[in-house]
Amino acid sequence: MEIVMGALPSLIPKLAELLAGEYGLQKEVKGGIIFLQAELESMQGALKKISKTPADKLDDQDKIWARKVREMSYDIEDTIDTYMVRCKGGRKPAEQHGFKEAIDRTLKWFRQPMIRRKIAKEIREIKSHVEEVAMRRDRYKVNDTDVAKPVAIDPRLLFAQYEVKELVGIDEAREEVIRILMEGNTEVSKQHGKIVSIVGFGGLGKTTLADVVYKKIRARFDCSGFVSVSQTPDLKKLYKELLYDLDKTMNVETLDERRLIELLREFLQDKRYFVVVDDIWDISVWNMIRCALPDNDVGYTIIATTRISDVAEQAGGAYKLKPLSPYNSRKLFFRRIFGNVNKDNNEETEKCPDEELAEVSDRILKKCAGVPLAVITMASMLACKARNKMDWYEVYNSLGAGLENNQNVKNMRKILSFSYYELPYHLRTCLLYLSMFPEDFEIDKDRLIRMWIAEGFIQCEKHGKSLFELGESYFNELINRSMIQPIHNSGTSMLHNSGTIMLHSCRIHDMVLDLIRSLSSEENFVTVLSDMHSTSPSNMIRRLSLQNGKKSHVMAQATRNLLQHARFR
């Protein structure tokens, strides 16, 4: 689920600090805080569990409860912060002394009982609210076994249906991968295995490329197989499917996982085999599959696909798939909308057949940034519209907002969201925070990490690493998982002594920005007000991003009541 933890990660340590610090808490207040601490820790555990469930499989009641807990955590944190500040008071300038200091000390002494009475009252109200949220969930809980759930269709299947002749720009990548696989293809080299791991952003066409390579060269091998792993693999089922691909006469239904691995190794030991392992998310899963694919004396070829750079590097033979060139992007875009406009000459052009639509087409394609999934999605949507410049500009201006009900956009977001759901919850929060930046904005790494720390997304030092060093590891992990794009140029990157490149900035792909803005809006995580996109605030703005001169219009769209809890950085 697109769940974030609200203020819970920073709130729970603050409650502990409140109990341990010298705040002169009344006995009743201490008991209330101990109750809140235990209750919120349990709620945080439940939210982590919920966050592992894909959004389309999550119960609506769990979504509502999670939203209530998140909003409640912000309100509690505001109350605790206010109390801690009032109790500590502001630090006095060094030169302040004498009579004025005595007056300030006396006023503070008189205010303390009033502040403590107020926090006691607020803690009682908070405790009552927490209990009500917990009881309401139990009160309306429905037995899941009594509810029939529809079976979701993987939207990637919809984009896998296109024939090879409909694909654009695939030939060059296909021939390059085949060349790598067949390099040194002598009788001696055939005795050694070859592994290529295709890695790239979601929707870039990794599975499509692996599939066209597989179909082109599988006849050269004694046997071949193509299996998909997915985020939650059933290895027993995967081994069975692979054995069926390799030898359709084999009966394996009653075998357990250990016996299936043994059978695969025995069968492949003396054969020159070719296997594609698609959509790997975890190196431990790859290692388990690799156990069933033996090294042998006659040679083998394995292609793996993944969105995660570390997985590709460890699997071996990392091949980074590039986006479509501007020429091929235009060619694919116009073919999907207009068809083959030069059938008589058996030629195609990348130029827009309708000059009136050329400029808006270029703008839309710039947002797609060479990602075939994005190009096909936008083209499929525009193909159903009138060929009118104003209608096309309306679609362009609605990107990131206003297209939630379009099925093509839903399918594209779902495909991209697979990478999001695979993130640990703390990385999801860090990624959603990037929704406050404008499109094509170059985000400075150091500034971003300091913002994460200020927000409380990075909580405690681990394994001897400082908060900033932990933030750097978060930043690198988001790049590794293809969620943000590193910017390589002389001004923003340099070579470390260890030989690794030190990055200093990044950018978000427009389609990922569209996804996280949609998720942020749904979770009331960030509210964006800009000339092009505005995410409508719910009943309270928590974080506000003002873009493209909207500052003068903020109060027209959001009242002071909505802004009183906003977090400005």
PLY file of the C-alpha trace (Angstrom):
ply
format ascii 1.0
element vertex 569
property float x
property float y
property float z
element edge 568
property int vertex1
property int vertex2
end_header
0.00 0.00 0.00
1.12 3.60 -0.57
1.26 3.95 3.20
3.52 6.36 5.06
4.07 6.35 8.79
3.03 9.93 9.44
4.87 11.32 12.45
5.15 7.97 14.27
8.90 7.39 13.66
9.77 10.75 15.26
6.86 10.89 17.73
7.61 7.69 19.68
11.20 8.78 20.59
9.80 12.19 21.66
7.40 10.50 24.07
10.34 8.60 25.55
12.28 11.86 25.88
9.28 13.48 27.57
9.20 10.72 30.19
12.96 10.80 30.80
13.44 14.57 30.69
12.94 17.13 33.43
9.48 18.32 32.45
7.80 18.04 35.86
4.99 15.83 34.56
2.06 15.02 36.81
1.56 11.34 37.67
-1.60 11.19 35.54
0.23 12.68 32.56
3.12 10.21 32.90
0.66 7.31 32.91
-1.07 8.71 29.84
2.22 9.08 27.96
3.29 5.53 28.86
-0.06 4.31 27.48
0.35 6.37 24.30
3.90 5.12 23.79
2.83 1.47 23.99
-0.28 2.01 21.87
1.52 3.96 19.14
4.34 1.37 18.97
1.69 -1.31 18.36
0.03 0.89 15.72
3.39 1.45 14.01
3.93 -2.31 13.86
0.48 -2.78 12.33
1.16 -0.04 9.76
4.42 -1.72 8.74
2.51 -4.96 8.21
-0.19 -3.20 6.20
2.45 -1.43 4.10
3.65 -4.80 2.76
0.25 -5.46 1.18
-0.23 -4.23 -2.43
-2.83 -1.44 -2.62
-5.23 -3.41 -4.82
-5.30 -6.23 -2.26
-5.72 -4.04 0.81
-9.01 -3.89 2.66
-10.76 -0.48 2.60
-11.14 -0.55 6.37
-7.39 -0.95 6.79
-6.83 2.03 4.48
-9.23 4.19 6.50
-7.66 3.10 9.80
-4.13 3.75 8.52
-5.15 7.25 7.36
-6.70 8.01 10.76
-3.57 6.82 12.60
-1.30 8.90 10.39
-3.30 12.10 10.81
-3.61 11.48 14.54
0.17 11.06 14.86
0.74 14.52 13.35
-1.74 16.10 15.79
-0.12 14.38 18.77
3.35 15.46 17.66
2.19 19.08 17.35
0.86 18.95 20.93
4.03 17.34 22.34
6.33 19.78 20.47
4.36 22.75 21.75
4.55 21.52 25.35
8.28 20.77 25.18
9.05 24.21 23.76
6.91 26.00 26.37
8.45 24.05 29.23
12.02 24.63 28.12
11.38 28.21 27.06
13.62 30.18 24.76
17.30 30.54 25.55
18.17 33.99 26.90
20.87 36.09 25.25
24.16 36.07 27.10
23.95 39.78 27.85
20.51 39.51 29.54
20.90 39.67 33.30
19.77 41.41 36.43
16.21 42.66 36.95
14.81 41.60 33.51
16.15 38.06 33.91
14.55 37.83 37.36
11.18 38.99 35.94
11.35 36.41 33.11
12.22 33.65 35.59
9.29 34.64 37.83
6.81 34.73 34.91
8.02 31.33 33.72
7.55 29.93 37.26
3.95 31.23 37.33
3.21 29.81 33.85
4.42 26.27 34.58
1.33 25.03 36.52
-0.95 26.40 33.82
1.07 24.68 31.07
1.07 21.38 33.01
-2.70 21.53 33.53
-3.18 22.15 29.83
-0.97 19.23 28.78
-2.78 16.98 31.28
-6.09 17.89 29.65
-4.69 17.40 26.13
-3.12 14.03 27.03
-6.51 12.84 28.34
-8.15 13.91 25.05
-5.41 12.27 22.98
-5.69 9.05 24.98
-9.46 9.01 24.42
-8.94 9.62 20.68
-6.37 6.79 20.39
-8.72 4.39 22.19
-11.61 5.39 19.93
-9.55 4.83 16.75
-8.53 1.37 18.00
-12.06 0.41 19.06
-13.64 1.64 15.83
-11.39 -0.66 13.82
-12.41 -3.65 15.95
-16.08 -2.61 15.96
-16.43 -2.72 12.18
-13.98 -5.51 11.38
-15.31 -7.98 8.80
-14.10 -11.55 8.45
-12.02 -11.55 5.25
-12.96 -15.15 4.51
-16.57 -14.05 4.00
-15.68 -11.52 1.30
-15.01 -12.59 -2.27
-12.08 -10.64 -3.70
-11.69 -10.10 -7.45
-8.58 -11.53 -9.07
-6.40 -8.69 -10.34
-4.86 -8.90 -13.81
-1.21 -7.92 -14.10
-1.29 -4.84 -16.40
2.11 -5.80 -17.82
0.29 -8.53 -19.79
-1.59 -5.80 -21.67
1.67 -4.27 -22.91
3.21 -7.66 -23.74
0.65 -8.36 -26.44
2.20 -6.20 -29.14
3.80 -8.14 -32.00
7.48 -7.65 -32.76
6.62 -5.76 -35.95
4.74 -3.21 -33.82
7.76 -2.55 -31.59
10.07 0.35 -32.32
13.76 0.63 -31.50
14.03 -2.95 -30.25
16.20 -4.29 -33.09
19.38 -2.47 -32.11
19.19 -3.52 -28.44
18.28 -7.10 -29.44
21.31 -7.43 -31.73
23.59 -5.92 -29.10
22.47 -8.43 -26.44
22.81 -11.32 -28.92
26.31 -10.13 -29.82
27.29 -10.10 -26.11
25.84 -13.59 -25.63
27.54 -15.00 -28.70
30.91 -13.27 -28.21
33.77 -15.71 -28.72
31.34 -18.37 -29.89
33.99 -20.98 -30.66
33.93 -24.66 -29.76
36.13 -23.91 -26.73
34.07 -20.94 -25.49
30.80 -22.89 -25.86
31.96 -24.94 -22.90
31.62 -21.89 -20.64
28.41 -20.27 -19.51
27.23 -16.76 -20.36
24.98 -14.56 -18.20
23.52 -11.19 -19.17
21.43 -9.23 -16.66
19.22 -6.60 -18.30
18.60 -3.75 -15.84
16.55 -0.58 -16.15
13.68 1.61 -15.08
10.14 0.17 -14.85
8.39 0.27 -18.24
11.64 0.54 -20.21
11.04 -2.77 -22.02
13.36 -5.23 -20.24
10.95 -8.17 -20.52
10.19 -7.31 -24.15
13.89 -7.26 -25.02
14.55 -10.55 -23.24
11.58 -12.10 -25.02
12.65 -11.05 -28.55
16.22 -12.27 -27.90
14.83 -15.54 -26.54
12.63 -16.14 -29.57
15.42 -15.29 -32.02
18.16 -17.60 -30.70
16.50 -20.38 -28.68
16.62 -22.75 -31.67
20.43 -22.78 -31.37
20.25 -24.60 -28.02
19.37 -28.15 -26.94
16.57 -26.82 -24.72
15.23 -23.49 -23.50
12.85 -21.98 -20.95
11.36 -18.61 -19.96
10.08 -17.99 -16.39
8.87 -14.88 -14.53
9.80 -14.42 -10.88
7.80 -11.38 -9.59
7.99 -9.75 -6.14
6.47 -12.67 -4.22
7.76 -15.74 -6.06
6.47 -19.25 -5.61
9.73 -21.10 -6.30
8.13 -24.52 -6.40
5.73 -23.36 -9.11
8.58 -21.61 -10.94
10.72 -24.77 -11.02
7.76 -26.73 -12.39
7.13 -24.17 -15.12
10.80 -24.20 -16.08
10.88 -28.01 -16.27
7.75 -27.97 -18.43
9.38 -25.46 -20.81
12.55 -27.54 -21.00
10.84 -30.91 -21.42
7.06 -31.04 -21.87
6.96 -34.81 -21.29
8.16 -34.60 -17.70
5.60 -35.23 -14.92
6.58 -33.09 -11.91
3.28 -32.32 -10.16
3.94 -34.39 -7.02
7.59 -33.40 -6.47
8.73 -31.13 -3.64
11.08 -28.15 -4.06
14.30 -30.04 -3.24
13.52 -32.81 -5.71
12.61 -30.27 -8.42
16.03 -28.61 -8.05
17.75 -31.98 -8.27
15.74 -32.92 -11.36
16.58 -29.63 -13.09
20.29 -30.06 -12.40
20.28 -33.68 -13.63
18.36 -32.75 -16.78
20.57 -29.75 -17.68
23.95 -31.21 -16.73
24.76 -32.50 -20.23
22.72 -30.05 -22.31
23.51 -26.68 -23.85
20.59 -24.74 -22.42
19.15 -21.22 -22.67
17.01 -19.83 -19.82
15.43 -16.41 -19.27
14.69 -15.48 -15.64
12.46 -12.40 -15.80
11.65 -9.78 -13.14
14.04 -10.54 -10.26
13.65 -8.34 -7.17
15.89 -10.02 -4.62
19.39 -11.47 -4.97
18.54 -14.31 -2.54
15.77 -15.45 -4.91
18.22 -15.33 -7.82
20.69 -17.45 -5.83
17.98 -20.07 -5.19
17.12 -20.21 -8.91
20.79 -20.30 -9.85
21.18 -23.43 -7.69
18.88 -25.22 -10.13
20.86 -24.06 -13.22
24.17 -25.94 -13.19
27.51 -25.01 -14.69
28.37 -27.73 -17.20
30.92 -28.72 -19.84
28.75 -28.01 -22.89
27.83 -24.39 -22.18
24.74 -22.46 -21.17
23.20 -19.00 -21.61
21.10 -17.19 -19.01
19.34 -13.84 -19.33
18.02 -12.16 -16.18
15.95 -8.96 -15.98
15.64 -6.65 -12.98
14.95 -3.05 -11.99
17.64 -3.14 -9.29
21.25 -2.37 -10.19
22.80 -4.35 -7.31
20.88 -7.47 -8.33
22.14 -7.14 -11.92
25.73 -6.62 -10.78
25.65 -9.65 -8.48
23.87 -11.87 -10.99
26.54 -10.96 -13.55
26.88 -9.34 -16.95
24.86 -6.19 -16.18
23.46 -4.63 -19.35
21.84 -1.23 -18.77
18.89 -0.79 -21.11
18.72 2.69 -22.60
15.54 4.70 -23.20
14.24 5.12 -26.75
15.95 7.79 -28.82
13.87 10.91 -29.63
13.54 9.58 -33.20
12.18 6.19 -32.11
9.96 7.77 -29.43
8.26 9.93 -32.07
8.02 6.98 -34.45
6.33 4.77 -31.80
4.07 7.61 -30.64
2.77 8.52 -34.09
2.44 4.90 -35.21
0.18 4.16 -32.22
-1.99 7.21 -32.96
-2.01 7.50 -36.75
-0.94 4.04 -37.89
1.59 3.57 -40.70
1.05 6.82 -42.57
3.17 5.78 -45.56
1.92 2.26 -46.23
2.23 2.65 -49.98
5.95 3.43 -49.74
6.44 0.92 -46.91
8.17 3.72 -45.01
7.53 5.53 -41.78
8.48 8.97 -40.61
9.04 10.36 -37.13
7.37 13.63 -38.16
3.88 14.39 -36.94
1.38 13.87 -39.80
-0.61 16.84 -38.49
1.52 19.99 -38.23
-0.94 21.58 -35.81
-0.20 18.83 -33.27
3.60 18.83 -33.68
4.44 21.19 -30.80
2.17 19.59 -28.20
3.38 16.13 -29.33
6.99 17.16 -28.64
6.02 18.39 -25.17
4.22 15.15 -24.32
7.13 13.06 -25.60
9.57 15.10 -23.50
7.62 14.01 -20.41
7.77 10.37 -21.55
11.60 10.62 -21.69
12.01 7.61 -23.97
10.17 5.13 -21.72
8.15 2.89 -24.13
5.46 2.23 -21.53
4.85 5.97 -21.10
4.89 6.59 -24.87
2.38 3.80 -25.54
0.15 4.91 -22.65
-0.03 8.53 -23.82
-0.47 7.52 -27.46
-3.27 5.07 -26.61
-5.08 7.80 -24.69
-4.71 10.40 -27.45
-5.75 7.94 -30.16
-9.24 7.97 -28.62
-9.45 11.77 -28.72
-10.23 14.18 -31.53
-7.17 15.41 -33.39
-7.53 18.84 -31.94
-4.67 20.87 -30.52
-6.67 22.17 -27.55
-7.76 18.64 -26.55
-4.17 17.42 -26.70
-2.93 20.38 -24.62
-5.63 19.57 -22.08
-4.16 16.06 -21.74
-0.63 17.49 -21.50
-1.64 19.97 -18.78
-3.48 17.22 -16.88
-0.42 14.99 -16.56
0.15 14.48 -12.86
-3.42 15.45 -12.00
-6.83 14.91 -13.49
-6.11 11.59 -15.25
-6.75 9.29 -12.29
-9.82 7.76 -13.95
-8.13 6.97 -17.27
-7.54 3.20 -17.51
-4.32 3.53 -19.53
-2.85 5.87 -16.91
-4.00 3.54 -14.11
-2.25 0.59 -15.77
0.96 2.58 -16.28
0.97 3.78 -12.67
0.39 0.25 -11.44
3.37 -1.07 -13.41
5.60 1.74 -12.10
4.25 1.26 -8.58
5.61 -2.30 -8.35
9.01 -0.73 -7.64
7.45 1.57 -5.04
5.72 -1.24 -3.14
9.00 -3.17 -3.01
10.70 -0.34 -1.08
11.11 -0.58 2.72
8.65 1.78 4.42
11.36 4.32 5.39
12.45 4.61 1.74
8.84 5.03 0.62
8.53 8.04 2.90
11.79 9.53 1.58
10.64 9.00 -2.01
7.19 10.52 -1.45
8.90 13.60 -0.03
10.36 14.24 -3.50
6.84 14.99 -4.76
7.30 18.54 -3.48
9.94 19.31 -6.13
8.95 20.71 -9.57
9.35 18.76 -12.80
12.90 18.56 -14.22
14.27 20.10 -11.02
17.89 19.24 -10.19
17.79 18.11 -6.57
20.96 18.66 -4.56
21.79 15.50 -2.60
23.14 17.19 0.54
20.18 19.55 0.77
17.74 16.66 0.30
19.37 14.55 3.03
19.27 17.49 5.48
15.54 17.90 4.69
14.95 14.18 5.37
16.75 14.52 8.72
14.79 17.66 9.64
11.53 15.83 8.90
12.55 12.94 11.16
12.66 10.37 8.33
16.15 9.32 9.44
15.90 8.60 13.12
18.97 7.07 14.72
22.58 6.33 13.97
23.27 2.72 12.98
26.44 0.63 12.67
28.63 3.63 13.46
27.05 5.75 10.70
25.89 9.29 11.33
22.41 10.46 10.33
23.86 12.11 7.24
25.73 8.96 6.21
22.52 6.95 6.63
20.77 9.54 4.44
23.44 9.02 1.79
22.76 5.27 1.86
19.01 6.00 1.43
19.81 8.26 -1.55
22.04 5.63 -3.16
19.45 2.90 -2.60
16.77 4.93 -4.42
19.16 5.29 -7.37
20.03 1.60 -7.19
16.32 0.75 -7.39
15.84 3.07 -10.42
13.41 5.34 -8.54
15.48 8.51 -9.04
17.88 9.39 -11.82
21.51 10.32 -11.04
22.85 13.40 -12.78
26.33 12.83 -14.20
28.27 15.92 -15.17
31.47 17.65 -14.16
29.60 20.00 -11.85
27.65 17.41 -9.87
29.75 14.24 -9.66
33.34 13.31 -8.92
35.47 10.20 -8.58
36.08 8.92 -5.06
39.47 7.50 -4.03
37.89 4.03 -4.03
37.05 4.40 -7.73
33.32 4.88 -7.18
31.47 7.91 -8.53
30.23 10.32 -5.86
26.94 11.85 -6.98
25.81 15.26 -5.81
22.40 15.61 -7.43
19.52 13.72 -8.97
16.29 14.19 -10.92
12.92 12.40 -10.87
11.49 10.92 -14.05
8.24 12.75 -14.89
6.24 9.50 -14.79
7.60 8.61 -11.33
6.82 12.17 -10.20
3.28 11.69 -11.51
3.00 8.46 -9.49
4.34 9.82 -6.19
2.28 13.01 -6.48
-0.81 10.86 -6.86
0.17 8.77 -3.82
1.15 11.84 -1.79
-2.17 13.50 -2.52
-4.12 10.39 -1.53
-2.20 10.14 1.75
-2.24 13.93 2.38
1.54 13.76 2.60
2.43 16.74 0.41
0.12 19.40 -1.06
1.42 21.02 -4.26
0.16 24.39 -5.48
1.49 25.45 -8.88
0.42 26.98 -12.17
0.31 23.56 -13.84
-0.59 21.10 -11.05
-2.46 21.45 -7.80
-3.17 18.56 -5.51
-6.37 19.38 -3.66
-5.93 19.56 0.10
-8.18 17.36 2.21
-9.12 18.89 5.54
-5.60 19.78 6.64
-2.35 20.68 4.87
0.65 18.92 6.41
3.38 19.88 3.94
3.00 22.61 1.35
5.04 23.08 -1.83
4.52 26.40 -3.67
5.66 26.34 -7.29
5.64 28.71 -10.28
4.50 31.90 -8.58
1.48 30.51 -6.76
2.40 32.13 -3.46
-0.05 35.00 -3.96
-2.87 32.53 -4.60
-2.30 30.23 -1.64
-4.87 31.83 0.61
-7.46 31.64 -2.15
-7.05 27.86 -2.30
-6.27 27.04 1.30
-7.58 28.89 4.33
-5.59 29.75 7.44
-7.31 26.87 9.20
-5.89 24.44 6.64
-2.41 25.94 6.86
-2.05 26.06 10.64
-0.46 22.58 10.77
1.58 22.88 7.56
5.30 22.09 7.75
7.36 24.68 5.88
11.02 23.99 5.22
0 1
1 2
2 3
3 4
4 5
5 6
6 7
7 8
8 9
9 10
10 11
11 12
12 13
13 14
14 15
15 16
16 17
17 18
18 19
19 20
20 21
21 22
22 23
23 24
24 25
25 26
26 27
27 28
28 29
29 30
30 31
31 32
32 33
33 34
34 35
35 36
36 37
37 38
38 39
39 40
40 41
41 42
42 43
43 44
44 45
45 46
46 47
47 48
48 49
49 50
50 51
51 52
52 53
53 54
54 55
55 56
56 57
57 58
58 59
59 60
60 61
61 62
62 63
63 64
64 65
65 66
66 67
67 68
68 69
69 70
70 71
71 72
72 73
73 74
74 75
75 76
76 77
77 78
78 79
79 80
80 81
81 82
82 83
83 84
84 85
85 86
86 87
87 88
88 89
89 90
90 91
91 92
92 93
93 94
94 95
95 96
96 97
97 98
98 99
99 100
100 101
101 102
102 103
103 104
104 105
105 106
106 107
107 108
108 109
109 110
110 111
111 112
112 113
113 114
114 115
115 116
116 117
117 118
118 119
119 120
120 121
121 122
122 123
123 124
124 125
125 126
126 127
127 128
128 129
129 130
130 131
131 132
132 133
133 134
134 135
135 136
136 137
137 138
138 139
139 140
140 141
141 142
142 143
143 144
144 145
145 146
146 147
147 148
148 149
149 150
150 151
151 152
152 153
153 154
154 155
155 156
156 157
157 158
158 159
159 160
160 161
161 162
162 163
163 164
164 165
165 166
166 167
167 168
168 169
169 170
170 171
171 172
172 173
173 174
174 175
175 176
176 177
177 178
178 179
179 180
180 181
181 182
182 183
183 184
184 185
185 186
186 187
187 188
188 189
189 190
190 191
191 192
192 193
193 194
194 195
195 196
196 197
197 198
198 199
199 200
200 201
201 202
202 203
203 204
204 205
205 206
206 207
207 208
208 209
209 210
210 211
211 212
212 213
213 214
214 215
215 216
216 217
217 218
218 219
219 220
220 221
221 222
222 223
223 224
224 225
225 226
226 227
227 228
228 229
229 230
230 231
231 232
232 233
233 234
234 235
235 236
236 237
237 238
238 239
239 240
240 241
241 242
242 243
243 244
244 245
245 246
246 247
247 248
248 249
249 250
250 251
251 252
252 253
253 254
254 255
255 256
256 257
257 258
258 259
259 260
260 261
261 262
262 263
263 264
264 265
265 266
266 267
267 268
268 269
269 270
270 271
271 272
272 273
273 274
274 275
275 276
276 277
277 278
278 279
279 280
280 281
281 282
282 283
283 284
284 285
285 286
286 287
287 288
288 289
289 290
290 291
291 292
292 293
293 294
294 295
295 296
296 297
297 298
298 299
299 300
300 301
301 302
302 303
303 304
304 305
305 306
306 307
307 308
308 309
309 310
310 311
311 312
312 313
313 314
314 315
315 316
316 317
317 318
318 319
319 320
320 321
321 322
322 323
323 324
324 325
325 326
326 327
327 328
328 329
329 330
330 331
331 332
332 333
333 334
334 335
335 336
336 337
337 338
338 339
339 340
340 341
341 342
342 343
343 344
344 345
345 346
346 347
347 348
348 349
349 350
350 351
351 352
352 353
353 354
354 355
355 356
356 357
357 358
358 359
359 360
360 361
361 362
362 363
363 364
364 365
365 366
366 367
367 368
368 369
369 370
370 371
371 372
372 373
373 374
374 375
375 376
376 377
377 378
378 379
379 380
380 381
381 382
382 383
383 384
384 385
385 386
386 387
387 388
388 389
389 390
390 391
391 392
392 393
393 394
394 395
395 396
396 397
397 398
398 399
399 400
400 401
401 402
402 403
403 404
404 405
405 406
406 407
407 408
408 409
409 410
410 411
411 412
412 413
413 414
414 415
415 416
416 417
417 418
418 419
419 420
420 421
421 422
422 423
423 424
424 425
425 426
426 427
427 428
428 429
429 430
430 431
431 432
432 433
433 434
434 435
435 436
436 437
437 438
438 439
439 440
440 441
441 442
442 443
443 444
444 445
445 446
446 447
447 448
448 449
449 450
450 451
451 452
452 453
453 454
454 455
455 456
456 457
457 458
458 459
459 460
460 461
461 462
462 463
463 464
464 465
465 466
466 467
467 468
468 469
469 470
470 471
471 472
472 473
473 474
474 475
475 476
476 477
477 478
478 479
479 480
480 481
481 482
482 483
483 484
484 485
485 486
486 487
487 488
488 489
489 490
490 491
491 492
492 493
493 494
494 495
495 496
496 497
497 498
498 499
499 500
500 501
501 502
502 503
503 504
504 505
505 506
506 507
507 508
508 509
509 510
510 511
511 512
512 513
513 514
514 515
515 516
516 517
517 518
518 519
519 520
520 521
521 522
522 523
523 524
524 525
525 526
526 527
527 528
528 529
529 530
530 531
531 532
532 533
533 534
534 535
535 536
536 537
537 538
538 539
539 540
540 541
541 542
542 543
543 544
544 545
545 546
546 547
547 548
548 549
549 550
550 551
551 552
552 553
553 554
554 555
555 556
556 557
557 558
558 559
559 560
560 561
561 562
562 563
563 564
564 565
565 566
566 567
567 568
